[in-house]
Amino acid sequence: MSDDARTRIDALREEIDAIDCRVVDLLNERAKLALDIRALKPQANLGLYDPKREEEIFAKLASCNAGPLYADNLREIYGAILHVMKEL
C-alpha cells in the first residue's frame, strides 16, 4: 500500500471516529427524550409500547434517507436502537 493511500485511510478513519462520537451523543440525547416520553405516557393513558409509532419512525427514516444505506438497512439499525431504548 502506498504512503498516500495509507495517509488517506488514516484521515478517513479519523473522520469516521468523529462521526461515531457524534452518533453516540445523538443516541444519548434520543434516549433522554424517550425516557421523558415514557414518564409522561401514564398521564396520557398510553401504553409503553406503540407498534404504530415504530412504523411511523421507520417510514420517516425511509423518507429522509438519501443513501447509500437502503431503507431495510435503516430499519434493521433502528430496530436495534428501539429495542435498546425499550430496555432503558
C-alpha positions in Angstrom: 0.0 0.0 0.0 1.4 3.4 -0.9 2.0 6.0 1.7 -0.5 8.3 0.1 -3.2 5.6 0.4 -2.3 4.9 4.0 -2.4 8.6 4.9 -5.8 9.0 3.2 -7.2 5.9 5.0 -5.9 7.2 8.4 -7.6 10.6 7.7 -10.9 8.9 6.7 -10.8 6.8 9.8 -10.3 9.9 11.9 -13.4 11.3 10.3 -15.3 8.1 11.0 -14.2 8.2 14.6 -15.5 11.8 15.0 -18.8 10.8 13.4 -19.1 7.8 15.7 -18.7 10.2 18.7 -21.5 12.4 17.3 -23.7 9.4 16.8 -23.2 8.3 20.4 -24.1 11.8 21.6 -27.2 11.8 19.5 -28.2 8.4 20.7 -27.9 9.5 24.3 -29.9 12.6 23.5 -32.6 10.4 21.9 -32.6 8.1 24.9 -33.2 11.0 27.3 -36.1 12.2 25.2 -37.5 8.7 25.1 -37.3 8.4 28.9 -39.1 11.8 29.1 -41.9 10.4 26.9 -42.0 7.2 28.9 -42.6 9.2 32.1 -45.5 11.1 30.5 -47.3 8.1 28.9 -49.2 7.0 32.1 -50.6 10.5 32.5 -51.7 10.4 28.9 -53.2 6.9 29.3 -50.8 5.5 26.8 -49.1 2.1 26.9 -45.4 1.9 26.9 -45.1 0.0 23.6 -46.7 1.6 20.5 -46.1 -0.5 17.3 -47.9 2.1 15.2 -45.3 4.7 16.4 -42.5 2.3 15.5 -43.9 2.0 11.9 -44.1 5.8 11.8 -40.4 6.0 12.7 -39.4 3.5 10.1 -41.5 5.4 7.4 -40.0 8.7 8.4 -36.5 7.3 8.2 -37.1 5.9 4.8 -38.4 9.2 3.6 -35.4 11.2 4.7 -32.9 8.6 3.6 -30.7 9.8 0.7 -28.5 6.6 0.7 -26.2 4.8 0.3 -28.0 2.9 3.1 -31.1 1.1 2.0 -34.4 1.5 3.9 -34.1 -2.1 5.0 -30.7 -1.3 6.5 -32.1 1.6 8.4 -35.0 -0.5 9.6 -32.5 -3.1 10.9 -30.3 -0.5 12.6 -33.3 1.4 14.2 -34.9 -1.9 15.2 -31.9 -2.5 17.3 -31.9 1.1 18.6 -35.6 0.9 19.5 -35.1 -2.4 21.2 -32.3 -0.9 23.4 -34.4 2.1 24.1 -37.3 -0.1 25.4 -34.9 -1.7 27.8 -33.7 1.5 29.4 
